[in-house]
Amino acid sequence: MVAIGRSRNNLASPRRGTSRGINDHNITTKRVLLFSFGIISTMGMYLYVRMLKAVNLGLHYQDIQKDVNNWEGRPHNVVPPSSTGRTKVKSGSNTNGYVRKNKNERQQQQQQVKEVSMQRDDVIIDAGNNVQTDDESTDGNDDDDDGDNHNNSSADEVPTPVWHMASDPDDSFERIYLTPEQKPKFKHLRDLGKGGPVNKGKGIKSFFNPICRHYRFDESRLPTVSVVITTQNEPDDWISVTVESILARTPPNLLVDVIVVDDNGIPGHHGLPSNIRKNVDENEWDYVKSLSPKVKVIQHTNREGCARSRLTGAKAATGEVLMFVDSHIEMESSTWYHHLAIPIVENPQTITMQTIDVVDDLGGKDYGSGAGPLQYGVVSDQFWFSYQVDRFGDYMEPLDPAEFTEEELEERRGFKYKAEIPHEREPYETPFGPGSLFAIRRDEFWRLGGYDEGLYVWGGENTEMAFKMWMCGGRMLMVPCSRVGHMYRIHKEKDGRGALTRWPPTLPQEMTDRLGCAYKNETYTGRFIVLRHPADNFTRITTRNNLRIMETYVGDHPAKLAYYKRMFGREKLMPEFQRFIDDWKVDPAAQKQVQLMKKNKCHDFEWWDKYVHMRLTGRHHPWHPLNGKYKQVSCGNHKAKTCELCPQGNGRDWCNGDCSWCATSNKCFAAGDMAKKCISESKKRALEKSLNAVVEAAKLKEKGGGIHLPPRERVKLPEDMKDKPILTISVVLPCGFEHDYFIRTAESVFYETPAEVLKEIVIVDDASEPPLKDSWAEEAAAKFGVKYVRLKEPAGLIGAKQAGAEAATGDIIVFFDCHVKPDIDYWVPYVREISENDKRAVIPVITVLDVDTWTQRERPAKGSGMSKCYLTFDAEFKVSVVLQSDMTN
């Protein structure tokens, strides 16, 4: 049987008059309708999905805004610099994996987003910790969407920028905010715009980029500021200069107060010496307070240090922004604060820092010749703050000439990264900043926890503030158009103004003992070796501060061990330093910082190194393990791949830090390799003498002579001593590279000492090269009563004498140098005096020996200070003239 299928025509045209054809037609019609409905349904479903995605994205944006504004520990009107990523929820919570909110929550989110997007200037600071805004309802309910507009503009209106650029320059260099009545009271205010004493009469306009004078600001929308000045033993009216420049060059409507914290300590408190305030003019406090009611002076009874002093000032401040400065600065323009405030207005989680110009500390307070290159702030592997001029300016990997041909080297040099330098006008990000001269919102300062209250004296506070700001969602900016003159204490020790002005400062013993830097509970706490040298109390305290910061912000990252190895030469801390870590674990001040890091959901060191330090400097931090491939050593003010590659030809001044200068070879070596690679000066001279001796010996042999004395008869024992008991003598000659003279010295002793008296001559070869016995064979030397003691390692004069004394067998040991000629009967006083009292030490007179002729040149007068004398160890002291005991040296 065969089955054959029907054609399409048969399906489309059924036979008439039959029910089967009618049924087939109906089926076809239904199929067409179903197909059309399927297409329409598919298109509808596609549009529905797209609509859901659009709605979901809108909800997601609102979720992000709510998460940002409700970030724990952050004021709700603070916006972080960026918000990335979506907020995932647990599996099963939602079909698309993201959170949906109900209608009321979405309305609340929309209101919060509107509030965040508007620039607001109505923040009221409450005691440095709480933020309250004008629009908050008294019952605490801030969810009402009443349509209030805080800037008296419609919600759709684009806010006007706080600053703009003008075509003409302003008078920001010359302008001061003083009334005619106030100006005469300011004795130290200088004209910085028209020359005068600054920069030897040349003015300082060249320090600024000219475009800085074209900025214009809306001061009504800038936050108010409190300036905190910390001072310690400041001379030369610098406190007055600092306060006057701040008052005169800050708009009065923005400057709330100037708080001066005197951290010098009061004499008598906690053992502080009476001259602790040697350079302080006590009348200066009354003077600066008389300048304005905004000036407040707070005096510590004890020495607290930079961080704790700034905390004192911050607690007393009332402005919206805190500005921390040193007590030896001078504001250079009347818009210094405006430029710092603008980035903070744009992003409240910002620290802005001034650009520093150096002021001479020798009386005239002159500025340098002009502005140097703008730089990134960095912290070295020793925790020292410094600057880096550019980023990506060096080869990312070193080029070893031994690994490449000249053609390959030339080609790879073409891959060098083009150096990036900071913008001369616009603020730019930096990993670190100096310890002062920076501005930060007061509420942001306290959100971050201020400073660790356990940081005493000096050191580490700038690193701590940079770590927590970057790790906890903020940023740090250098501001080129806000410049400040800063005096570095360089010459104080040289110009004789007193020990208390030197750096580092003198510290009270009560503080160092309390912190466990010398004694703790009357127990000695250790040696404290830092960078291979014993640390003074100041270094111990700064190291203690740095260890606290490492524990809090670096944690268990391998970078911490790299820091340990760099500073202490080992990854396991010695007990004296481990004690600081143990104290940190139980110190409430330290643990407060740890808890705030968790509360603020801060990032860790690895994140900071990748997204901050590497991004801004082009390198991992020196502590980071990945830094090794382009690690550089510090040699003075220069950097190089190795110490051997440090700039040569400038001697010790360009070879320090990680490197050490070898004076004998005039080369720069790594500090750890000095013992192996650098020969000491004395050893070098000895080697040169040894080589010269070998050369001279060869010359003498060619002439028929030698390094020996001409043979002669040995002295006899006097007749009156032959029948008496007599003490024997062992003469010890400690010789280090004495190839020129040791043979003639031994022969002189032999010829001038009777056989009955001389037991032996012990020549101690103190690791000479070549060995002394190569110049005088043992068999030949033995005929002169000589025996050798060879030391494998140099022991020095004392060690060589000790070795010779242990080898001596005579009754009396006589120690001579290896370049002497004993006089006639030199031995008689030794034997006679020691025979009378065996506790005596007989010391001969020393004259001058002509080594060319082997004869005595000079002889001291009788009775002079160089006359013979001998000492006894039984409390006797006798001085006599013993002519027979001459020793020619």
Number of C-alpha atoms within 10 A of each C-alpha: 2 3 5 5 6 8 8 8 8 11 13 12 11 16 12 9 8 9 10 11 16 13 11 14 14 10 10 13 10 11 11 11 10 12 11 11 12 12 11 12 12 11 12 12 12 12 12 12 12 12 12 12 13 12 12 16 14 12 20 18 16 22 22 18 19 19 15 19 20 15 17 12 13 21 17 19 21 16 21 18 13 8 12 6 6 14 13 12 12 9 10 8 12 12 8 13 14 19 17 17 14 8 9 10 15 17 16 16 23 18 17 21 19 13 17 16 13 16 17 15 16 14 14 15 17 13 15 21 15 13 15 13 14 10 12 12 11 7 6 7 8 14 15 12 11 8 10 13 13 16 13 7 11 12 16 7 8 10 13 9 12 16 16 11 13 12 9 10 14 14 14 18 20 14 17 20 15 16 9 8 7 12 14 10 13 19 10 14 20 17 16 22 18 15 15 15 16 20 19 15 13 18 20 24 17 11 21 21 13 12 15 20 20 15 19 17 16 12 14 11 17 22 21 23 28 25 28 28 26 27 21 21 18 18 16 15 16 21 24 24 21 23 28 22 21 25 25 21 24 22 20 15 12 20 21 19 22 26 25 28 23 24 23 22 21 20 15 13 14 15 14 22 15 11 11 20 20 16 17 17 14 10 8 14 19 10 13 22 18 12 17 15 10 15 18 18 15 16 16 14 16 20 22 22 18 25 24 23 25 24 18 20 24 25 14 17 24 21 23 24 28 24 26 22 24 21 26 25 26 29 25 26 27 22 25 22 26 22 24 26 24 20 18 21 18 14 16 23 26 26 29 29 28 27 21 20 21 19 22 18 19 14 8 12 20 21 24 17 15 16 18 12 12 21 20 22 20 22 20 14 17 16 16 11 18 14 16 15 16 19 20 18 15 15 14 15 11 12 13 8 10 8 9 12 10 11 9 11 15 11 11 13 12 8 10 14 13 12 12 14 17 19 14 16 16 13 22 20 18 26 25 28 26 20 22 20 22 22 26 23 25 26 24 25 22 17 20 19 20 21 22 24 18 18 25 23 21 21 24 27 21 18 23 23 24 21 24 26 21 24 23 23 17 20 26 25 25 27 24 26 27 25 24 21 23 24 22 13 15 14 14 17 14 9 9 10 14 12 12 18 23 16 12 12 14 15 17 18 16 15 21 18 18 13 18 24 28 22 16 13 9 10 10 13 17 14 16 22 18 17 16 13 10 12 16 15 21 19 18 22 23 17 24 25 22 20 21 23 23 22 17 22 23 19 14 12 17 14 21 19 19 19 23 20 16 18 18 19 16 13 14 12 15 14 13 18 22 14 15 19 18 10 14 20 14 10 13 14 16 21 15 13 21 15 13 17 20 11 16 18 15 19 17 18 21 16 13 23 19 15 13 23 20 17 17 22 21 18 20 22 23 19 23 20 14 13 14 13 11 16 18 17 18 20 27 16 10 14 17 15 15 17 25 15 14 23 16 14 11 10 15 18 11 21 27 22 17 19 24 21 22 21 14 14 13 14 20 28 25 21 18 13 11 16 12 8 14 19 15 15 13 10 15 14 14 18 19 13 16 22 17 14 19 17 12 16 19 15 13 14 11 10 9 8 13 14 20 18 14 9 8 7 7 15 14 14 14 9 8 7 9 11 8 8 8 14 17 20 23 23 26 28 26 26 25 26 25 22 31 24 20 26 23 21 21 28 21 21 25 22 18 20 23 18 16 13 20 21 22 23 27 25 27 28 28 26 20 23 16 14 17 26 20 10 16 16 11 14 11 11 17 14 10 17 18 21 20 19 17 19 17 10 10 14 16 14 15 10 15 25 23 15 22 26 20 9 17 20 16 18 18 21 20 19 16 20 17 24 21 26 29 24 19 18 17 20 22 14 20 22 19 12 16 18 16 9 12 14 15 19 18 17 18 22 19 19 17 16 18 14 16 6 8 17 14 18 13 12 15 13 9 13 11 9 10 15 21 23 18 20 15 16 11 10 9 10 11 9 11 11 15 17 16 15 24 23 22 22 20
